[in-house]
């Protein structure tokens, strides 16, 4: 990565981390995927019950593989026959892993969900929530973050899941009411009432969508 981009991301990350701190959330900055994985593991005590939403970034840094190999009780809904039971287990988990569809420079996170299992667990339930967020997801403000979530993340995810939505065909949000829509629930995380619950690891790479 160009050294000027690296420097810019370092400076921008510090601004985001300061914004997160003002919102009772803890931010971190990792230069690489490996550094992000090590940092995430340092926040997860061994023997913890760990689960996650559908965050591609969590997979991309190798965290899921590390948890499966380590001394953790990783609840993998992809390997469970009862998907509902796997989703419900998240609410009583020690640690919930996620990414964000977008994050603002002052630390507000935007997430869109279809089934709402991810956004509901972010909002309430698990004792600790750890976000893995590439610097490609940082936006100027909430309006920009919402536009990114709806016009970048949602269409790509709809295509990834093979859904028949207008955005999957056009590449941008059509504000649809399609039966396949994944834009059912919008969560704006602007403050955490519980100190030490939400941790955001910003990574100096393009991760997720």
C-alpha positions as CSV (number, residue, x, y, z in Angstrom):
1,X,0.0,0.0,0.0
2,X,1.3,3.5,-0.9
3,X,2.9,5.1,2.1
4,X,0.8,8.2,1.8
5,X,-2.4,6.2,2.0
6,X,-1.0,4.4,5.0
7,X,-0.3,7.7,6.7
8,X,-3.7,9.1,5.8
9,X,-5.4,6.0,7.2
10,X,-3.4,6.2,10.4
11,X,-4.5,9.8,11.0
12,X,-8.1,9.1,10.0
13,X,-8.2,6.1,12.3
14,X,-7.2,8.2,15.3
15,X,-10.0,10.6,14.6
16,X,-12.5,7.6,14.4
17,X,-11.0,6.1,17.6
18,X,-11.4,9.5,19.4
19,X,-15.0,9.6,18.2
20,X,-15.7,6.1,19.5
21,X,-14.2,7.0,22.9
22,X,-16.6,10.0,23.1
23,X,-19.5,7.5,22.6
24,X,-18.4,5.0,25.3
25,X,-16.9,2.6,22.8
26,X,-13.3,1.5,22.5
27,X,-11.4,1.7,19.2
28,X,-8.1,0.2,18.0
29,X,-6.0,0.4,14.8
30,X,-4.3,-2.5,13.1
31,X,-1.9,-2.1,10.2
32,X,-2.5,-5.6,8.9
33,X,-5.0,-8.5,9.0
34,X,-2.6,-10.5,11.1
35,X,-2.3,-7.7,13.6
36,X,-6.1,-7.3,13.7
37,X,-6.6,-11.0,14.3
38,X,-4.1,-11.0,17.2
39,X,-5.7,-7.9,18.7
40,X,-9.2,-9.5,18.5
41,X,-7.9,-12.7,20.1
42,X,-6.4,-10.7,22.9
43,X,-9.9,-9.4,23.7
44,X,-11.5,-12.9,23.8
45,X,-10.7,-14.9,26.9
46,X,-10.2,-18.6,26.3
47,X,-13.2,-20.9,26.9
48,X,-15.5,-18.0,25.9
49,X,-18.8,-18.7,24.1
50,X,-18.3,-16.8,20.8
51,X,-20.6,-16.3,17.9
52,X,-21.1,-13.9,15.0
53,X,-23.3,-12.3,12.5
54,X,-22.6,-12.5,8.8
55,X,-19.4,-10.4,8.8
56,X,-17.1,-11.2,5.8
57,X,-14.3,-9.1,7.4
58,X,-14.2,-11.5,10.4
59,X,-13.5,-14.3,8.0
60,X,-11.0,-12.3,5.9
61,X,-8.6,-11.6,8.8
62,X,-8.6,-15.3,9.7
63,X,-10.3,-14.9,13.0
64,X,-13.0,-17.6,12.5
65,X,-10.3,-20.2,11.7
66,X,-8.3,-19.2,14.7
67,X,-11.2,-19.5,17.1
68,X,-12.1,-22.9,15.7
69,X,-8.6,-24.1,16.3
70,X,-8.2,-22.5,19.7
71,X,-9.7,-23.1,23.2
72,X,-13.0,-21.4,22.5
73,X,-16.6,-22.5,22.2
74,X,-17.3,-21.0,18.7
75,X,-20.9,-21.4,17.8
76,X,-21.0,-21.7,14.0
77,X,-24.5,-21.3,12.6
78,X,-23.3,-22.5,9.2
79,X,-22.5,-25.9,10.8
80,X,-25.7,-26.2,12.9
81,X,-28.9,-27.8,11.6
82,X,-31.0,-25.6,13.8
83,X,-30.2,-22.1,12.5
84,X,-32.7,-20.4,14.8
85,X,-31.1,-22.0,17.8
86,X,-27.7,-20.7,16.6
87,X,-29.0,-17.2,16.2
88,X,-30.7,-17.2,19.6
89,X,-27.4,-18.4,21.2
90,X,-25.9,-15.1,20.3
91,X,-27.9,-13.2,22.9
92,X,-26.3,-15.0,25.8
93,X,-22.8,-15.3,24.3
94,X,-19.7,-13.9,25.9
95,X,-18.5,-12.4,22.7
96,X,-20.3,-11.5,19.4
97,X,-18.3,-10.7,16.3
98,X,-19.4,-8.5,13.5
99,X,-18.3,-5.9,11.0
100,X,-20.1,-2.7,10.1
101,X,-21.6,-1.7,6.8
102,X,-20.2,1.8,7.4
103,X,-18.7,3.9,10.1
104,X,-18.4,7.7,10.4
105,X,-15.3,9.7,11.1
106,X,-16.8,10.5,14.5
107,X,-17.5,6.9,15.4
108,X,-21.2,6.2,14.5
109,X,-21.8,2.8,13.0
110,X,-24.5,1.9,10.4
111,X,-25.7,-1.7,9.9
112,X,-28.4,-3.1,7.7
113,X,-29.9,-6.5,8.3
114,X,-32.5,-8.8,6.7
115,X,-33.3,-11.3,9.6
116,X,-32.2,-8.8,12.3
117,X,-30.2,-11.4,14.2
118,X,-27.0,-9.4,13.7
119,X,-28.3,-5.9,14.5
120,X,-30.3,-7.1,17.4
121,X,-27.3,-8.8,19.0
122,X,-25.2,-5.7,18.4
123,X,-27.8,-3.6,20.2
124,X,-28.4,-5.9,23.2
125,X,-27.5,-9.3,24.6
126,X,-23.9,-10.5,24.2
127,X,-21.5,-9.4,26.9
128,X,-19.0,-8.1,24.5
129,X,-19.2,-7.1,20.8
130,X,-16.1,-6.9,18.6
131,X,-16.2,-5.2,15.2
132,X,-13.7,-5.8,12.5
133,X,-13.8,-2.8,10.1
134,X,-11.7,-2.0,7.1
135,X,-10.7,1.6,6.5
136,X,-12.6,1.4,3.2
137,X,-15.8,1.7,5.3
138,X,-15.1,5.1,6.9
139,X,-17.5,7.8,5.7
140,X,-17.7,11.6,6.4
141,X,-21.0,11.5,8.2
142,X,-24.2,9.5,8.9
143,X,-25.8,10.4,5.6
144,X,-22.7,9.2,3.8
145,X,-22.5,6.1,5.9
146,X,-26.2,5.3,5.2
147,X,-25.6,5.8,1.5
148,X,-22.6,3.5,1.6
149,X,-24.6,0.8,3.4
150,X,-27.5,1.0,1.0
151,X,-25.6,1.5,-2.3
152,X,-22.4,-0.5,-1.8
153,X,-22.9,-3.1,1.0
154,X,-26.5,-4.1,0.3
155,X,-26.3,-4.7,-3.4
156,X,-23.1,-6.7,-3.1
157,X,-24.5,-8.8,-0.4
158,X,-27.8,-9.3,-2.3
159,X,-25.7,-10.5,-5.3
160,X,-23.6,-12.7,-3.0
161,X,-26.6,-14.5,-1.7
162,X,-28.2,-14.8,-5.1
163,X,-31.2,-12.7,-4.2
164,X,-33.8,-11.4,-6.6
165,X,-33.8,-7.7,-5.6
166,X,-33.7,-4.6,-7.7
167,X,-30.3,-3.6,-6.2
168,X,-28.8,-7.0,-7.3
169,X,-29.7,-6.1,-10.8
170,X,-28.9,-2.4,-10.9
171,X,-26.1,-2.2,-8.3
172,X,-27.8,0.6,-6.3
173,X,-30.6,0.9,-3.8
174,X,-34.1,1.1,-5.2
175,X,-35.8,1.5,-1.8
176,X,-37.6,-1.8,-2.6
177,X,-40.2,-3.9,-0.8
178,X,-39.0,-7.1,-2.5
179,X,-39.7,-10.3,-0.6
180,X,-35.9,-10.9,-0.9
181,X,-34.9,-7.5,0.5
182,X,-32.1,-7.6,3.0
183,X,-32.8,-3.9,4.0
184,X,-35.4,-4.8,6.7
185,X,-33.7,-3.4,9.8
186,X,-31.4,-0.3,10.1
187,X,-29.3,0.1,13.2
188,X,-27.4,3.3,14.0
189,X,-25.0,2.7,16.9
190,X,-24.2,6.2,18.2
191,X,-23.5,5.4,21.9
192,X,-22.9,2.5,24.2
193,X,-24.6,2.7,27.6
194,X,-22.3,-0.1,28.8
195,X,-18.6,0.8,29.0
196,X,-16.3,-1.9,27.8
197,X,-19.0,-3.7,25.8
198,X,-18.3,-2.5,22.2
199,X,-14.8,-2.7,20.7
200,X,-14.0,-1.6,17.2
201,X,-10.8,-2.8,15.4
202,X,-10.1,-0.6,12.4
203,X,-7.8,-2.3,9.9
204,X,-5.6,-0.6,7.3
205,X,-7.0,-2.8,4.5
206,X,-10.0,-3.1,2.3
207,X,-12.2,-5.6,4.0
208,X,-15.7,-6.8,3.4
209,X,-18.3,-4.8,1.4
